[in-house]
Amino acid sequence: MDTFHVTILAADKRFYEGPCESLVVPTSDGQSGILAHHKNVIAALTPGTLQYRVPGRENQIAAVSRGFIKVEDNTVLILVDTIERPEEIDAIRAQREIDEAQEIMLQKKSIQSYHSAQARMARAINRLRVKAHQVD
């Protein structure tokens, strides 16, 4: 299978850089797939599950927050606020974040705090979803 070069960067770390056979990223339009020689594109990423296949390995998954993807000349750059492998996710902490976000949403203090809590909840739910798909 043809490959392309991918660089995945979070605000605090370099997550992966190297060859990739396929990539699936979460966008506002749903999941978008990238293969070698994909057309050039720039898109916003939404919190969700990122899937990628490194040559000779099984599909890898990670929980990502919002960010951007740029595809240009068979090279992909992904910039996200956060990214976590399933084994890095603390399920108890994620559940606590969901509970706290729900409490903030019920308090109805301001529309800004409501939307912030919604975003926190979406990220925590996604983290639990990715954790559930962890291969032991």
VMD Tcl script that draws the C-alpha trace (Angstrom):
set ca {
  {0.00 0.00 0.00}
  {1.24 3.51 -0.80}
  {2.23 5.67 2.15}
  {2.41 9.34 2.98}
  {4.27 11.27 5.66}
  {2.29 12.36 8.71}
  {3.21 14.59 11.63}
  {0.84 14.69 14.59}
  {1.54 17.41 17.13}
  {-0.24 18.32 20.36}
  {0.33 21.52 22.28}
  {2.62 19.69 24.70}
  {4.20 16.88 22.66}
  {5.07 15.32 19.32}
  {2.68 12.37 19.14}
  {3.81 10.67 15.91}
  {5.92 11.45 12.88}
  {6.58 9.00 10.09}
  {5.02 6.95 7.33}
  {1.30 6.27 7.31}
  {-0.91 4.09 5.10}
  {-4.26 5.53 6.11}
  {-5.67 8.13 8.46}
  {-9.19 8.89 9.69}
  {-9.85 12.17 11.51}
  {-12.96 13.67 13.14}
  {-14.30 16.80 11.42}
  {-17.51 18.78 11.69}
  {-18.74 16.87 8.62}
  {-18.04 13.48 10.22}
  {-15.07 11.17 9.87}
  {-12.72 12.04 7.00}
  {-10.32 9.50 5.53}
  {-6.91 10.27 4.08}
  {-4.88 7.96 1.85}
  {-1.68 8.51 -0.12}
  {-1.92 11.18 -2.84}
  {-5.01 12.77 -1.26}
  {-5.96 16.18 -2.63}
  {-4.65 19.22 -0.79}
  {-6.97 20.35 2.00}
  {-7.10 22.25 5.26}
  {-9.85 21.40 7.74}
  {-10.83 21.91 11.35}
  {-10.83 18.87 13.62}
  {-13.44 18.27 16.29}
  {-13.05 16.22 19.47}
  {-13.20 12.57 18.51}
  {-11.24 9.50 17.59}
  {-8.23 9.65 15.31}
  {-7.28 6.37 13.59}
  {-4.07 5.75 11.69}
  {-2.20 2.80 10.23}
  {1.57 2.62 10.28}
  {3.08 0.18 7.73}
  {3.33 -3.32 9.19}
  {1.15 -2.57 12.22}
  {-2.54 -2.72 13.11}
  {-4.70 0.40 13.23}
  {-3.79 2.76 16.06}
  {-6.36 5.01 17.75}
  {-6.18 8.11 19.89}
  {-8.56 10.58 21.49}
  {-8.07 14.08 20.04}
  {-9.41 17.47 20.97}
  {-10.06 20.25 18.51}
  {-7.39 21.25 16.05}
  {-6.51 21.41 12.37}
  {-5.31 19.13 9.59}
  {-3.37 20.21 6.52}
  {-2.85 17.82 3.61}
  {-0.38 19.02 0.99}
  {1.83 17.17 -1.49}
  {1.42 13.73 0.12}
  {2.29 15.15 3.55}
  {-0.15 15.55 6.44}
  {0.24 17.87 9.40}
  {-2.16 17.54 12.33}
  {-2.17 20.14 15.11}
  {-4.40 19.46 18.13}
  {-4.72 20.83 21.64}
  {-4.51 17.34 23.17}
  {-4.10 13.74 22.03}
  {-4.06 10.57 24.11}
  {-3.54 6.89 23.42}
  {-6.10 4.60 25.10}
  {-3.58 3.42 27.69}
  {-2.88 7.04 28.71}
  {-6.53 7.75 29.56}
  {-7.62 7.68 33.18}
  {-11.24 6.46 33.03}
  {-12.03 7.54 36.60}
  {-10.80 11.08 35.91}
  {-12.78 11.23 32.65}
  {-15.96 10.15 34.44}
  {-15.36 12.77 37.14}
  {-14.99 15.42 34.40}
  {-18.33 14.34 32.92}
  {-20.02 14.59 36.32}
  {-18.52 18.03 36.99}
  {-19.55 19.29 33.55}
  {-23.11 18.05 34.08}
  {-23.29 19.88 37.40}
  {-22.08 23.13 35.81}
  {-24.63 22.77 33.01}
  {-27.44 22.28 35.53}
  {-26.45 25.44 37.42}
  {-27.17 27.60 34.35}
  {-24.85 30.40 35.50}
  {-24.02 31.78 32.08}
  {-24.18 30.70 28.46}
  {-20.37 30.82 28.33}
  {-19.98 28.44 31.29}
  {-22.66 26.19 29.78}
  {-20.81 25.93 26.44}
  {-17.49 25.43 28.19}
  {-19.00 22.60 30.24}
  {-20.47 21.06 27.09}
  {-17.02 21.05 25.47}
  {-15.44 19.49 28.57}
  {-18.12 16.83 28.63}
  {-17.70 16.00 24.94}
  {-13.94 15.60 25.40}
  {-14.38 13.37 28.47}
  {-17.00 11.20 26.76}
  {-14.70 10.79 23.77}
  {-11.81 9.83 26.06}
  {-13.96 7.09 27.63}
  {-15.04 5.90 24.18}
  {-11.41 5.58 23.05}
  {-10.43 3.91 26.33}
  {-13.18 1.32 25.78}
  {-11.58 0.39 22.42}
  {-8.17 -0.19 24.00}
  {-6.58 -3.47 23.00}
  {-5.31 -5.24 26.12}
}
mol new
graphics top color blue
foreach p $ca { graphics top sphere $p radius 0.5 }
foreach p [lrange $ca 0 end-1] q [lrange $ca 1 end] { graphics top cylinder $p $q radius 0.2 }
display resetview
